[in-house]
Amino acid sequence: DDNARNQMAERANGGRTVPQIFINNQHIGGCDELYDLDGKGQLESLLTQAAG
């Protein structure tokens, strides 16, 4: 639905590719950004924080 897609793009700072990844309500970006965080050693801490 167009309304849901527009809301998602707004929440994702204009990102329209899928998937748009959020961790703990923080916009990460797409798959490339997720792999970049992992390569920098930052992904695990984000996931650990989200798991609480």
TISE-113327 format. One record per residue (C-alpha): x, y, z. Coordinates in Angstrom, 2 decimals, padded with zeros to 5 digits, m for minus. Example, Ala and Ser with C-alpha at 12.3 -4.5 7.8 and 13.67 -1.06 7.14 Angstrom:
BEGIN
<r u="012.30" v="m004.50" w="007.80"/>
<r u="013.67" v="m001.06" w="007.14"/>
END
This chain:
BEGIN
<r u="000.00" v="000.00" w="000.00"/>
<r u="001.29" v="003.42" w="m000.98"/>
<r u="000.66" v="005.01" w="002.41"/>
<r u="002.61" v="002.31" w="004.27"/>
<r u="005.45" v="002.52" w="001.74"/>
<r u="005.64" v="006.31" w="002.13"/>
<r u="005.65" v="006.02" w="005.93"/>
<r u="008.47" v="003.49" w="005.74"/>
<r u="010.50" v="005.69" w="003.38"/>
<r u="010.06" v="008.62" w="005.75"/>
<r u="011.16" v="006.51" w="008.70"/>
<r u="014.14" v="005.22" w="006.70"/>
<r u="015.33" v="008.73" w="005.81"/>
<r u="014.14" v="008.36" w="002.21"/>
<r u="015.48" v="004.85" w="001.69"/>
<r u="013.23" v="002.88" w="m000.64"/>
<r u="015.27" v="m000.24" w="m001.29"/>
<r u="014.35" v="m003.36" w="000.63"/>
<r u="015.08" v="m004.46" w="003.17"/>
<r u="015.47" v="m001.34" w="005.29"/>
<r u="016.96" v="m002.60" w="008.54"/>
<r u="016.17" v="m001.25" w="011.98"/>
<r u="017.82" v="m002.44" w="015.19"/>
<r u="016.28" v="m001.30" w="018.46"/>
<r u="014.24" v="001.28" w="016.49"/>
<r u="017.46" v="002.75" w="015.00"/>
<r u="017.63" v="002.91" w="011.21"/>
<r u="020.68" v="000.97" w="010.01"/>
<r u="020.09" v="001.16" w="006.27"/>
<r u="020.15" v="m001.68" w="003.79"/>
<r u="022.10" v="m004.89" w="003.50"/>
<r u="025.33" v="m003.13" w="002.48"/>
<r u="025.24" v="m000.96" w="005.61"/>
<r u="024.55" v="m004.00" w="007.77"/>
<r u="027.58" v="m005.82" w="006.34"/>
<r u="029.65" v="m002.65" w="006.80"/>
<r u="028.74" v="m002.51" w="010.50"/>
<r u="029.63" v="m006.18" w="010.85"/>
<r u="032.97" v="m005.65" w="009.10"/>
<r u="033.77" v="m002.78" w="011.48"/>
<r u="032.92" v="m004.95" w="014.49"/>
<r u="029.95" v="m002.77" w="015.47"/>
<r u="027.02" v="m005.04" w="014.65"/>
<r u="027.36" v="m007.42" w="017.58"/>
<r u="027.19" v="m004.62" w="020.16"/>
<r u="024.07" v="m003.17" w="018.51"/>
<r u="022.40" v="m006.57" w="018.60"/>
<r u="023.49" v="m007.18" w="022.20"/>
<r u="022.05" v="m003.82" w="023.27"/>
<r u="018.80" v="m004.56" w="021.45"/>
<r u="018.51" v="m007.94" w="023.17"/>
<r u="018.76" v="m006.08" w="026.46"/>
END
